[in-house]
């Protein structure tokens, strides 16, 4: 079987892979072919590995001097390792089918108090006779964290990786780490797509190579959930990585070779919607139920300092910039595990038909900090209460942009093998992570207001995190992804 144009790198099989950290340069326009005069069909198979590190500041909104401001609260850390297996097969001339299966080997998330200012000043440093004032406070500990103040997590934090001591791992008053999420692993989605080569520079040298693709990403993994009841009966969803989200999209890629330079451009759009097995809830009076959708583009160039065409060997360097927009939906945000199963966010999903006494849940949790379930019974047993339910952690997230840069080195080892490795550096624009609206005022009868516990209230809104003046936001996002790929073609 002949290789069409050149070997196809496995992580360039779909545009989704292009954004995960390993496609590069004009490789975005490589395509398997079939039914040609000297080539029944092409088949490509390969694997890739990516290590993803993310750090960000979790801010909390507060009211001061008649206005709303954002203040320091927590730092977010995530480390994720992914292995991707993919194949592509030519099914007709310039037409191919591809399949990808990303497998998460390990995904760890953690939270610490924001002590990033260097020479920290805490509330305990303010004394009546000292020179420091409250305006000098620049770091966070147990005494001034709004997350602890509101009872969202216990004062001594939570460690989901140590079930026997989950509530006692961070008892020190000067601890930095305050919350460890569980180690997650498994499968989220299966990617399936088809792509067609509209133009081919090899056959028409005066034109670029242009590829158009259609792709579906289908939820096949167990949806993520989070329970603090891990010592006795930890659910399997506590360690899963699925999001319960299907995505359908279209993408395109364009490149043209000029001697030792191959500039390229690509764009994509994917519409996301709830799968049948999902934690994205849908209740009456919710105007936002689906996950966020994504659109984006990339532009860059492959520089080719050395090439042996006779042996199909090549060394090249890729530089690329990316931009994505995530919009119009809800998400497993960077604070979702903090919020899930918290006594501060218990509530009813049927406002107007049921009520929940959140204060009773908080009072019980404060007096019994190591009891992961008793606050539900306490809240439901309170007068005029009885419909208290777990909050799953998924929130309405503001639209935000993600920008990135990529550098990679690519090695064509011969006719049947190719290797590349490199890194992405990305950041997100500052945005709110908890921003659910109040609901439908028309359902209550007054187009100007939505009263709490009445018909029309948004059932997934929680005032403790969604009210203006109490919302969570994310800022100073630093995300680096190192990757390597190996491909065989036949």
N, C-alpha and C positions, 0 to 999 in steps of 0.2 A: 504494500500500500504506500502511496506517495503522500508526502506532507504538503499541504496546501500553503503556499507562500513560505511558511517556516513552521517550526514546532509551536504548538499552542500551549501556553502556560496554564496550568490547571486553575490557578486562582483568578485568571482573567476570563473564566468561562461565563461568568455572569457579572452584571454591573454591580450587584450586591457585593460580590467578592472584591470588586475594584475598591470598594470603600472599606473593606475589612483589613487591608494592610498588605496586599501582596501583588496585585496586578500592576503593570508598569508600562509606560511608554506606548509605542504603537502596538504592543501586544494586545491592547484592547480591541484591535481590529483583526486579530487572527481568527480564523474560522476553519473548522474541519469541512471537508467536501466529499462528494461521492458521485458515482455514475459518470465519471469522466473517462476519456478514451483509454488511459493507461492507469486508472485508479478506481477500483471498485468502491472503496470507502476508506476514510481515515478514522482511527480510533485513538483517543488520548486518555491517559489515566495518570493521576498523580495525587500527591498529598502535600499538605502545608501545615506549618505550626506558627502560632502567634502568641506572644506574651503581651498582655495589655495592663498597663499601670495607670491609675487615675487618682488624682488628688484635687480636692476642691474645698472652698470655704462654704459652709452652710450658715447663712445669715438668718436673722429673725427680725421681723418688723416690730417697731415699738412707736409709741406716741410720745412726743416731747414738744413743749412750747406750742401746742396747737397744730403740730404737723406730724407726719409719719416719716420715720427714718428706719434705715437698716443697720443693725448692729451685729457684732461678732457673736457667735454661739459655739459652733462645732466645726471640726475638720472631718472631711470624708475621704476614706482611702479604699481603693479597690484594686485587687490583683486577679487577673483572669487569664487562664491558659486554654487555648482552643486548637484542636486538630481538625483539619478539613480534608475530607476525601471527595474527589470529584472525577467525573468522566464526561467526555464529549464524543459523539459519534456523528459522522457525516451521513446524511440520509438522502441528499440529492446535491446537485451542483450549487455550491455556495450556500447550502442549507444544512444546519446541524441542530441536534438535540443535545442538551446538557443537563446533568444532575449533580447537585452538591449536597453533602451531608456534614455540616459543622457539628463537632462533638466537643462540648465543654468538659475539659479534664478536671479543672478546679476553678472555683469562683469564690473569693473571700472578700467580704466587705467589713469595714470597721469604722468607728467614730471616736474621735478624741476631742477634748476641750480645745478651743482655739487659743493657743499660747504662742502664736507665730510672731508676736511683736518684738521679741528679743528681750529687752529689759522690762519684764512684766510688772504691772501694778494691778493688784487685786483689791476687792472691797476691804479685806482685812488689813490692808496697808494704810487705810485712811483713819487717822486718829484726830481727836479734837485739837491736839497741840501740834500736829505735824503740818508740814508745808504742802502735802498732797491733798488734792480735792477729788471729788467723784469724777470730774472731767478728765482726770489723769488715768483712770482705769482703762487698761488696754488689753487685758487678757481675761480668760474665762476659766472658772473652776466651779466646784459644786455650789458655791454660795451665790453665784450670779448667772448661772446658766438658765435661760428661760425654758429650755426643754425639761429640766428637772423641776423648776418652779411650778410648771403647769402639770406635773405628774405624768408627762408623756412616757418617761422612763423612770425607774426608781432612782433614789439618791445614790445608791451603790451600783447603778448600772445593770447591765445584763450581758452574760457571756454564753452565747448559744453553742459554743464549741466545747463547753465543759458542763454537761448536764448535771453533774453531781454538785457543782458549786456555781451555778449560773448567776445566782443573786449575791454572791459574796466574793467575787473575783476582784472587784474594784472598790474595796472598802477604804483604802487610804484616802485621806483628805486632799493630798497633793497629787493624786493619780492624774495622768494625762488621758490614757485610754478609758472609755466609759461604756462602750458597747461593741460587742463582736457579733456579727451575723454568722449563721451557719456556713459551713463549707458546702457549696452547691456544685453539682456536676450532672451531666446528661445531655439531652438533645432538646432543642427548641423547635426548629423548623426544618423541613425538607425543601430545597430549592430546585425547581424544575423550570426549564426555559427552552426557547427555540430562537435561533438567530439566523438572519439572512444577509448575505453580502450583496448590497445593492451595486457598489462599485468596487473594482479591484485594480489597484495600480500595476500589479504584475501583468495583467492582460491589457490594460489601457494606461500606459506610462504617463500620459499627460493629465490623468485624473487621480484624485486621492482614493484611498480605500475607505469605504463607508459601510458600516454594519448597523442593522436595526434588529432589536431583540424584544421579545415578550417574555415575561417571567412571572411565575407564581411561587410564593413562599407559603407553605402550608404547615400549620401547627400540628405536630405529631407528639410532642413531649408533654409530660405532666405539667400543668400550670403551677407557677410558684405561689406558695402561700407562706405565711409565717405565724407560728404559734409559740407562745412562751411556755407552754406546758410540755417541756421536753424531758423532764426527769422521769416521768411515768409512761407517757404515751406520745412520743414525738411522731407527728404525721410524716409520711413520705414526701409530701409537698414542701416540707421544710428544707429539703436538700435538692429539689428539682430546679431546673433553669428555664422551663417553658413559660411563655407569656400568654398562651391561649389566643394568638393573633394570626390571622391570615393576611397576606399582602398580595395584591395584583398590580403589575406595573409594566412600563415600557421603558426602554433605554436605547441610546444610540451612541456610536463612537466613530470618530473620523480621524484619519492620520495620513500623512504624506511624507515619503522619504526623499531627502535632498542630500545625496552623497553620504556625509557622516552625521547627518542630523535628521531626526524624524519627529517633528512636532505633532501633537495630538490633542484632541478635544473630545469630551463626552458629556452626556447629560442623562438624567434619569428621573422618573416619577413613580412612586409606589403608593397605592391607596390601601390603608390598613382597616380591617374590620374584625369584629369579635368572632371567634370560633365557637362551635357548639359547646366545647369543654373549655371554659374560661372563667377567670376571676373578675373580668370586666362586667360589672353588674349592670342590669337594665331595669329601672323602676319607673313608675309614673312620675311625671313632672321633671324628668331629667332631659335637658336639651343636648347634653354631651354624653354619649355612651361608648363611642368607638375609640380605639387607640389613636395616637397621633400618626398622621401620614407623613411622607418624606418626599422632598424633591431636591435636586442638587446638580452640580456640574463640576467638572475638573478640566484643567488645562495644563500642559507640560510639554516636555521634550525628552527624547532619548538621544544621548550623545554616544557615538560609536567610534572610539579611538582605534580599535583593531578588529579586523574581520578576515577570515579565510573562507571565501565562498565555496571553493572546491570541496572543502571538508565540512562545510556547514558549521563552522565554528565562529564564535563572535563574543567579544566583551563589550559591554555598554554600561553607561551610567544614566540613570533616570532622575529627573527633577520634576516635581509636580505640585500644583496647588489645588486644593479642594474647597468646596463650599456646599453646605447642606442647610436646608430649612426643615425643621420639624414643626408641624402645625396641626391645629384643629382637633385636639382630642385629649384623652387622659393617658396616664403612663405609670409604669413602675419607676418612680423617680428616685433620686439619690437618697430620699428620706423615707422610702416606703416601709422598710423593715422597722424603723423607729416607731412609726405610727400604727402598724398592724398589731392587733391584739392588745392595744394600750387601754388601760382603764379610763384615760382622759378622753377617749374617742368612742366609747360605747354609745349607742344610739338606736333609734328606731328607723326602719326603712319604710314605715307607713305613717308619716306625719299626718295628724288629724284623726287617725284611727287608733294610734297607740302612743304611749309616752315612755320616756326613760329618764330616771333620776341619776344623772351623771355624777352629781355631788356625792351621792351615797357610794357609788363605785370608787371615787377618788378617796373618800374617807376610809373605806375598808382597805384599799390598797396601801394607803399611808400607814395604817395600823398593822397591816399584815403584808409587808413588802415581799415576802418570799412565797406567797400563795398566788399561783398564776391563774386561777379560775374563780376563786371565791367572790371576787368583786362583782361578777355577773349575778350571782344569787343575791348578794346584798342589794344591788341596784333594783333587781326585779321584785324584791320583797318590800321595797319602800312604798309608802302611800302614794297613790296616783301614778304608779309605775308598773312595769311588767312586760315591756316589749324591748328590752335592752339586747342588742346584738353586737357581734364582733365587727370592728372596722377592719377591712382587708388591706388597707394601706395604699391602694391605687388612688391617685388624685388628679384633679384637673390641673394641667401644667400649661403655663403660658407658651406661646410660640417662641421658638428661639433658633438662632443660627449657629452652625458649627463650622469652623474654618480650620484647615489643616495644610501641612507641608509634608512632602514625602521625598526621601532620597533612597535610591536602591542601586545595587550592582547586579548585573545580569550576565550569566555565563552560558553560552550555547556550547555544550560539550561535544557536539557532533550531531549526527543525523537523528539519533533517537533519544537524546537526553538533554535536559536543561535544568539549571539551578539559578536561583536568585535569592538575595537577602537584602534587607534594608530596614528602614524605620519610618513611621509616621509620627508627627507631633501635631496635636489638635487642641483646640480650646472652644468653649461655648460662650455665647453672649450671656450676660447676667439676666436671670429671669426668675419669676415666682414658680415655686414647686407646688404650692397649695393655693388654689384660687377658684374654688367652686362658687358659682353664683347662688343667690338666695332662693331662686325658684321661679315659679310662674305666678305673678301677682293677679293675673286674670282669674286663676282658679279660686283664689280667696275672695274675689269680688271687688277689690280695690286695686286699680291699675298702678298705684303709686307705691304700695308697700307689700311686703310679705311678712306676716307675723309668724313667730316661732310656734311649732307644734300645731299648725293649722294646715288644712288642705292647700296644696300648692308649693309647700316648702321642698326644696331640693333634698331628696332623701339621703344623699351621700355627702352633703355639706356638714362640716363640723366647725362650729364657731371658733373653737379653741385654736384652729390653724387656718381657717378660711376667712375670718373677719379681717377687714382692713385694720392694720395695726397689730396683727398677730401672725401674719403669713410667713411661711418659710421661703427663702430664695437661695439661689446658688450663684457663686461668683468665683473668680480666679481659678478657673478650671485648667488644670494641666494634665494632658493625656498623651502618653507615649506608647506606641505599639511597635515592638520588634517582631520581624517575621522572616521566615525562610520557606522556600517552596522547591519541590523537586518533581519533575515531570518526565514521563516516558510516553513516546508516541510510536504507533505501529501503523 
